[in-house]
Amino acid sequence: PKPALKPKPSEPTSAPSDKERIDACDARWRSASRKSTSTGYENFARTCPTHVSARQARMLAESLKCEESYAKAAQLQNLSAMYTHLRTCSSHSTSDAARRDIATIEADPFFGLQLIPFGSRKIPRESLTVDAIAQVNSCEAGDAYACASIGYKFSQGKGAPRDSEWGATLFGWACIKGSANGCGNLAVHLVNGSGIERDNVRATLFKKKGCDGGALFACNLLAFDYRYGRYYGIDIDYRVAAELFEKACNDGKSGGYASGCLDAARMLSSEEIIFLYDFTRANALINAGLKIDPNNSGLLQLRDEINSKPPAFMPVRNAKELSCNVGPYIIFFGHDSARIGPEAVSVLRNAALAYRNCGNAKVQLEGHTDRSGRAEYNL
């Protein structure tokens, strides 16, 4: 048999010299400069981080990304994208243009909104019931209520083929003509990106229009935005959120929302939002909600919870008894702990009531330590 062939020893590969690395990076820099894209500059800076032009490449990449993000936001007239652009490119030259665009849209929420222009196309009539066709005719004649009603049919596919674009458009037409329900439902389409470009911040503007016009469901939706500060351009405001939930509750009257009563009561009985604490009002809201929905498990559970709380979580004095005592209200950390103790809650409650009653209150948080004990323990 023939002897097995011995493999040839692999030739040792030498690492590129400094000059070769510099030459390669110079070539990459020329290529990135020629193409002038954010991706190209980013790739160069990542591949050649110590090159003399790496810092310039990173700056150019960031600048181009800002230009691209503004161009996209401006093209779509998307308010959420505008706020995102400002957050990431606040010092870029496009930020002033973004601020102007934001001011324009906030002054007129319909500006740049991509809806089918009123009267430019006939509303589809195929597969519609006789009543639905009558509503279509009324809508095209300018009836806001009819536009909102037929918009709901298209949006939900009930009484008309499901068509999200027409649903959003008809709610928009209804809103323009003064329908609060149309404004609120258009906001839902904007949040979901259903039949229209998703724009959460612009949706909030339409929730406000709907709520101001008396659409209680829009007030309920808007309350969540202020409760959690969900989107850019919207700051958390517990007081406004509670007021909106209360408005949606409608004192348990017709058209009110039990969920609004429940969420308002939760905020007014929360141990975490003590400046809103109002035990009496929270109970009243629970009772109002139970008028709307007597079997609402959330309301029944909350009623049991807030009526069984220990005295430490109840206000120890009425706001009127505070006589505008602005403090300082002194609270201490618990022993060997970074948390305040349960006895501090009543002090904070009084401070919150003083603030609500007087418009001013001082809270002083104190903790003490010393050098006794092991260093590992103290650190």
Backbone hydrogen bonds, N-H to C=O, Kabsch-Sander energy under -0.5 kcal/mol:
donor,donor_aa,acceptor,acceptor_aa,energy
21,R,17,S,-2.4
22,I,18,D,-2.5
23,D,19,K,-2.7
24,A,20,E,-2.4
25,C,21,R,-2.4
26,D,22,I,-2.6
27,A,23,D,-2.1
28,R,24,A,-2.2
29,W,25,C,-2.6
30,R,26,D,-2.3
31,S,27,A,-2.2
32,A,28,R,-2.8
33,S,29,W,-2.6
34,R,30,R,-2.0
35,K,31,S,-2.2
36,S,32,A,-2.8
41,Y,37,T,-2.3
42,E,38,S,-2.2
43,N,39,T,-2.6
44,F,40,G,-2.0
45,A,41,Y,-2.5
46,R,42,E,-2.0
47,T,43,N,-2.3
48,C,44,F,-3.0
51,H,48,C,-1.4
54,A,51,H,-1.9
57,A,53,S,-2.3
58,R,54,A,-2.3
59,M,55,R,-2.1
60,L,56,Q,-2.6
61,A,57,A,-2.5
62,E,58,R,-2.3
63,S,59,M,-2.4
64,L,60,L,-2.7
65,K,61,A,-2.3
66,C,62,E,-2.0
67,E,63,S,-2.2
68,E,64,L,-2.6
69,S,65,K,-2.5
70,Y,66,C,-2.3
71,A,67,E,-2.3
72,K,68,E,-2.1
73,A,69,S,-2.2
74,A,70,Y,-3.2
75,Q,71,A,-2.2
76,L,72,K,-2.0
77,Q,73,A,-1.1
78,N,73,A,-1.8
79,L,77,Q,-0.7
82,M,78,N,-1.8
83,Y,79,L,-2.1
84,T,80,S,-2.2
85,H,81,A,-2.5
86,L,82,M,-2.3
87,R,83,Y,-2.1
88,T,84,T,-1.9
89,C,85,H,-2.5
92,H,89,C,-1.4
95,S,92,H,-1.9
96,D,93,S,-0.5
98,A,94,T,-2.1
99,R,95,S,-2.4
100,R,96,D,-2.0
101,D,97,A,-2.4
102,I,98,A,-2.6
103,A,99,R,-2.4
104,T,100,R,-2.2
105,I,101,D,-2.4
106,E,102,I,-2.7
107,A,103,A,-1.6
108,D,104,T,-1.5
111,F,108,D,-2.4
113,L,110,F,-2.1
115,L,113,L,-2.0
120,S,117,P,-2.1
121,R,117,P,-0.5
128,L,125,R,-1.5
129,T,159,G,-0.8
133,I,129,T,-2.4
134,A,130,V,-1.9
135,Q,131,D,-1.9
136,V,132,A,-2.3
137,N,133,I,-2.4
138,S,134,A,-2.0
139,C,135,Q,-2.7
140,E,136,V,-2.6
141,A,137,N,-1.0
142,G,139,C,-2.0
143,D,138,S,-2.4
144,A,142,G,-0.7
147,C,143,D,-2.0
148,A,144,A,-2.3
149,S,145,Y,-2.3
150,I,146,A,-2.7
151,G,147,C,-2.0
152,Y,148,A,-1.8
153,K,149,S,-1.5
154,F,150,I,-2.2
155,S,151,G,-2.6
156,Q,152,Y,-2.5
157,G,153,K,-1.6
158,K,153,K,-1.3
159,G,157,G,-0.6
163,D,154,F,-2.3
167,G,163,D,-2.5
168,A,164,S,-2.8
169,T,165,E,-2.3
170,L,166,W,-2.9
171,F,167,G,-2.0
172,G,168,A,-2.1
173,W,169,T,-2.7
174,A,170,L,-2.4
175,C,171,F,-2.4
176,I,172,G,-2.5
177,K,173,W,-1.8
178,G,175,C,-1.7
179,S,174,A,-2.9
180,A,178,G,-0.7
183,C,179,S,-1.7
184,G,180,A,-2.4
185,N,181,N,-2.4
186,L,182,G,-2.0
187,A,183,C,-1.9
188,V,184,G,-1.4
189,H,185,N,-1.8
190,L,186,L,-2.2
191,V,187,A,-2.3
192,N,188,V,-2.2
193,G,189,H,-1.3
194,S,189,H,-2.1
195,G,193,G,-0.8
199,D,190,L,-1.8
203,A,199,D,-2.0
204,T,200,N,-1.4
205,L,201,V,-1.1
206,F,202,R,-1.4
207,K,203,A,-2.2
208,K,204,T,-2.2
209,K,205,L,-1.9
210,G,206,F,-2.6
211,C,207,K,-3.0
212,D,208,K,-3.0
213,G,209,K,-1.5
214,G,211,C,-1.5
215,A,210,G,-2.7
216,L,214,G,-1.1
218,A,215,A,-0.8
219,C,215,A,-1.3
220,N,216,L,-2.1
221,L,217,F,-2.1
222,L,218,A,-2.5
223,A,219,C,-2.1
224,F,220,N,-1.1
225,D,221,L,-1.0
226,Y,222,L,-1.6
227,R,223,A,-2.4
228,Y,224,F,-2.2
229,G,225,D,-1.6
230,R,225,D,-0.8
234,I,231,Y,-1.8
235,D,233,G,-0.5
237,D,226,Y,-2.3
241,A,237,D,-2.4
242,A,238,Y,-2.7
243,E,239,R,-2.1
244,L,240,V,-2.4
245,F,241,A,-2.5
246,E,242,A,-2.3
247,K,243,E,-2.2
248,A,244,L,-2.4
249,C,245,F,-1.8
250,N,246,E,-1.7
251,D,246,E,-0.6
252,G,249,C,-1.5
253,K,250,N,-2.3
256,G,253,K,-2.2
257,Y,248,A,-2.4
258,A,256,G,-0.5
260,G,257,Y,-0.6
261,C,257,Y,-1.7
262,L,258,A,-2.4
263,D,259,S,-2.5
264,A,260,G,-2.3
265,A,261,C,-2.4
266,R,262,L,-2.3
267,M,263,D,-1.9
268,L,264,A,-2.3
269,S,265,A,-1.1
270,S,267,M,-0.9
276,L,273,I,-1.8
277,Y,274,I,-1.2
278,D,268,L,-2.5
282,A,278,D,-2.5
283,N,279,F,-1.9
284,A,280,T,-2.0
285,L,281,R,-2.4
286,I,282,A,-2.0
287,N,283,N,-2.3
288,A,284,A,-2.1
289,G,285,L,-2.6
290,L,286,I,-2.1
291,K,287,N,-1.0
291,K,288,A,-0.5
292,I,288,A,-1.1
293,D,289,G,-2.7
296,N,293,D,-1.9
297,S,295,N,-0.6
300,L,296,N,-2.2
301,Q,297,S,-2.5
302,L,298,G,-2.3
303,R,299,L,-2.3
304,D,300,L,-1.7
305,E,301,Q,-2.3
306,I,302,L,-2.7
307,N,303,R,-1.2
308,S,305,E,-1.0
313,F,310,P,-2.2
314,M,311,P,-2.1
321,E,318,N,-1.1
322,L,319,A,-1.2
323,S,320,K,-0.8
325,N,322,L,-0.9
326,V,324,C,-1.0
329,Y,362,K,-3.1
330,I,328,P,-0.7
331,I,364,Q,-2.7
333,F,366,E,-1.7
334,G,339,R,-3.4
337,S,334,G,-1.4
341,G,332,F,-0.9
344,A,341,G,-1.7
345,V,342,P,-1.1
346,S,342,P,-0.6
347,V,343,E,-0.7
348,L,344,A,-2.6
349,R,345,V,-2.5
350,N,346,S,-2.1
351,A,347,V,-2.1
352,A,348,L,-2.6
353,L,349,R,-2.5
354,A,350,N,-2.4
355,Y,351,A,-2.3
356,R,352,A,-2.5
357,N,353,L,-2.4
358,C,354,A,-3.2
359,G,354,A,-0.5
359,G,355,Y,-2.3
360,N,354,A,-0.6
362,K,326,V,-3.0
364,Q,329,Y,-2.7
365,L,363,V,-0.5
366,E,331,I,-2.7
366,E,364,Q,-0.6
378,N,374,R,-2.1
379,L,375,A,-2.0
